[in-house]
Amino acid sequence: MIEIKIAVCIKQVPGTTEIKIDPETNTLIREGIENIINPFDAYAIEEGVRIRERFDGEEVEVIALTMGPPQSKEILKEAISVGVDRAILLSDRAFAGADTWATSTTLAKAINKIGDCRLIILGKQTLDGDTGQVGPELAQRLDIPFIGYASGILEINRNKMKVKRLMEDRYETFEINLPAAISVVKDINTPRVPSLRGKIKAKSAEIPVWDAARLEADEDEVGLSGSYTQVVKIFTPKIKHEIKMIEGSTGEQVEQLYKELKELNAI
Ligand SMILES: Cc1cc2nc3c(=O)[nH]c(=O)nc-3n(C[C@H](O)[C@H](O)[C@H](O)COP(=O)(O)OP(=O)(O)OC[C@H]3O[C@@H](n4cnc5c(N)ncnc54)[C@H](O)[C@@H]3O)c2cc1C
């Protein structure tokens, strides 16, 4: 019997840092770019699978979720190839243009629909939006505790978990009641590569698609209409390199440098 259901939220992102922006629509150009599983989410998947391996496989089920366009089914197949039990694609035109709040609303509805998820694992942040906001917002939506930057799950059972988290200069350990949500950092594990068996399972895997109707979501709760923020312009800042030689004695140079930095509001 399934004692612990784990939901792993993963996002498909452009597999390049050379992000190109469509000047007309102000959105990222995703066509012709290889899309990948968001790097931090590979660690989230691995941690879910490792928890199942700690228990007799029967007791734990790992479910991968993504909200995205139809082609993001590819990352769910990849997640199945490295060990998740099943996957669900949340896809609907109504979900387009979602900000982090609308994204977490959609994910929360799906997790409630799956029912009885004891742990939700997310990546620390994505390569493209890069806000790190979805984790805490999702926990808020589900009214459950959230631990960010998790670097180790020390103990876990159906009701409690002991987590180690990475801070800038130390580690902190928390004991929290489940259900709960965590976001993970790269220190937590080393993601495995797909096994042959995993690849075969992924090839024939049926991945259900849940739309707004299936989630019983009102259109004004999701996508652009359910968003409090909208990305109005994405641009790469132009960095100007200018060299200015400062002449004179050391004292004169320091004075001149101080004046220049003051004018640039750099001090
Ligand atoms: C360049 C750019 C800038 C943006 N800036 C903002 C902004 O400032 N504010 C804002 O509200 N929105 C912003 N967005 C939109 C935002 O990317 C989307 O709302 C996105 O779905 C979630 O935000 P994120 O990528 O920052 O995720 P993060 O909060 O960084 O993601 C953390 C974790 O949440 C999970 N997750 C995130 N997205 C999904 C998904 N679609 N499906 C399943 N799991 C997911 C993953 O585990 C991920 O590792 C931006 C988008 C782009 C491309």
The ligand as an SDF file (V2000), in Angstrom:
LIG
                    3D

 53 58  0  0  0  0  0  0  0  0999 V2000
   13.0630   35.7040  -18.4180 C   0  0  0  0  0  0  0  0  0  0  0  0
   11.8160   35.4760  -17.5620 C   0  0  0  0  0  0  0  0  0  0  0  0
   11.6050   36.2830  -16.4580 C   0  0  0  0  0  0  0  0  0  0  0  0
   10.4820   36.0480  -15.6520 C   0  0  0  0  0  0  0  0  0  0  0  0
   10.3090   36.8410  -14.5550 N   0  0  0  0  0  0  0  0  0  0  0  0
    9.2340   36.6130  -13.7630 C   0  0  0  0  0  0  0  0  0  0  0  0
    9.0290   37.4070  -12.5970 C   0  0  0  0  0  0  0  0  0  0  0  0
    9.8320   38.2890  -12.2590 O   0  0  0  0  0  0  0  0  0  0  0  0
    7.9310   37.1700  -11.8220 N   0  0  0  0  0  0  0  0  0  0  0  0
    7.0310   36.2060  -12.1460 C   0  0  0  0  0  0  0  0  0  0  0  0
    6.0710   36.0140  -11.4000 O   0  0  0  0  0  0  0  0  0  0  0  0
    7.1940   35.4260  -13.2490 N   0  0  0  0  0  0  0  0  0  0  0  0
    8.2750   35.6210  -14.0520 C   0  0  0  0  0  0  0  0  0  0  0  0
    8.4480   34.8540  -15.1640 N   0  0  0  0  0  0  0  0  0  0  0  0
    7.4690   33.8150  -15.4440 C   0  0  0  0  0  0  0  0  0  0  0  0
    7.9050   32.5690  -14.6950 C   0  0  0  0  0  0  0  0  0  0  0  0
    9.0390   32.0690  -15.3160 O   0  0  0  0  0  0  0  0  0  0  0  0
    6.8670   31.5240  -14.7590 C   0  0  0  0  0  0  0  0  0  0  0  0
    5.8480   31.8870  -13.9500 O   0  0  0  0  0  0  0  0  0  0  0  0
    7.3750   30.1490  -14.3210 C   0  0  0  0  0  0  0  0  0  0  0  0
    6.3980   29.2050  -14.5730 O   0  0  0  0  0  0  0  0  0  0  0  0
    7.7360   30.0060  -12.8830 C   0  0  0  0  0  0  0  0  0  0  0  0
    8.6980   30.8920  -12.4460 O   0  0  0  0  0  0  0  0  0  0  0  0
   10.2720   30.5850  -12.4510 P   0  0  0  0  0  0  0  0  0  0  0  0
   10.6710   30.1200  -13.7840 O   0  0  0  0  0  0  0  0  0  0  0  0
   10.9210   31.7720  -11.8950 O   0  0  0  0  0  0  0  0  0  0  0  0
   10.3850   29.3650  -11.4230 O   0  0  0  0  0  0  0  0  0  0  0  0
   11.1970   29.2420  -10.0430 P   0  0  0  0  0  0  0  0  0  0  0  0
   10.3820   29.7870   -8.9260 O   0  0  0  0  0  0  0  0  0  0  0  0
   12.6040   29.7340  -10.1840 O   0  0  0  0  0  0  0  0  0  0  0  0
   11.1940   27.6170   -9.9770 O   0  0  0  0  0  0  0  0  0  0  0  0
   11.4390   26.9340   -8.7940 C   0  0  0  0  0  0  0  0  0  0  0  0
   10.9850   25.5020   -8.9790 C   0  0  0  0  0  0  0  0  0  0  0  0
    9.5570   25.4630   -9.1780 O   0  0  0  0  0  0  0  0  0  0  0  0
    9.2100   24.3980  -10.0530 C   0  0  0  0  0  0  0  0  0  0  0  0
    8.5620   24.9700  -11.2530 N   0  0  0  0  0  0  0  0  0  0  0  0
    8.7070   26.2120  -11.7930 C   0  0  0  0  0  0  0  0  0  0  0  0
    7.9470   26.3430  -12.9110 N   0  0  0  0  0  0  0  0  0  0  0  0
    7.3030   25.1530  -13.0710 C   0  0  0  0  0  0  0  0  0  0  0  0
    6.3920   24.6350  -14.0490 C   0  0  0  0  0  0  0  0  0  0  0  0
    5.9800   25.3910  -15.0700 N   0  0  0  0  0  0  0  0  0  0  0  0
    5.9480   23.3490  -13.8990 N   0  0  0  0  0  0  0  0  0  0  0  0
    6.3470   22.5800  -12.8380 C   0  0  0  0  0  0  0  0  0  0  0  0
    7.2310   22.9980  -11.8820 N   0  0  0  0  0  0  0  0  0  0  0  0
    7.6920   24.2610  -12.0070 C   0  0  0  0  0  0  0  0  0  0  0  0
   10.5310   23.6780  -10.4110 C   0  0  0  0  0  0  0  0  0  0  0  0
   10.7750   22.6660   -9.4550 O   0  0  0  0  0  0  0  0  0  0  0  0
   11.5510   24.8010  -10.2160 C   0  0  0  0  0  0  0  0  0  0  0  0
   12.8590   24.3430   -9.9600 O   0  0  0  0  0  0  0  0  0  0  0  0
    9.5690   35.0230  -15.9830 C   0  0  0  0  0  0  0  0  0  0  0  0
    9.7910   34.2320  -17.1010 C   0  0  0  0  0  0  0  0  0  0  0  0
   10.8990   34.4450  -17.8730 C   0  0  0  0  0  0  0  0  0  0  0  0
   11.1480   33.5490  -19.0410 C   0  0  0  0  0  0  0  0  0  0  0  0
  1  2  1  0
  2  3  1  0
  2 52  2  0
  3  4  2  0
  4  5  1  0
  4 50  1  0
  5  6  2  0
  6  7  1  0
  6 13  1  0
  7  8  2  0
  7  9  1  0
  9 10  1  0
 10 11  2  0
 10 12  1  0
 12 13  2  0
 13 14  1  0
 14 15  1  0
 14 50  1  0
 15 16  1  0
 16 17  1  0
 16 18  1  0
 18 19  1  0
 18 20  1  0
 20 21  1  0
 20 22  1  0
 22 23  1  0
 23 24  1  0
 24 25  2  0
 24 26  1  0
 24 27  1  0
 27 28  1  0
 28 29  2  0
 28 30  1  0
 28 31  1  0
 31 32  1  0
 32 33  1  0
 33 34  1  0
 33 48  1  0
 34 35  1  0
 35 36  1  0
 35 46  1  0
 36 37  1  0
 36 45  1  0
 37 38  2  0
 38 39  1  0
 39 40  1  0
 39 45  2  0
 40 41  1  0
 40 42  2  0
 42 43  1  0
 43 44  2  0
 44 45  1  0
 46 47  1  0
 46 48  1  0
 48 49  1  0
 50 51  2  0
 51 52  1  0
 52 53  1  0
M  END
$$$$
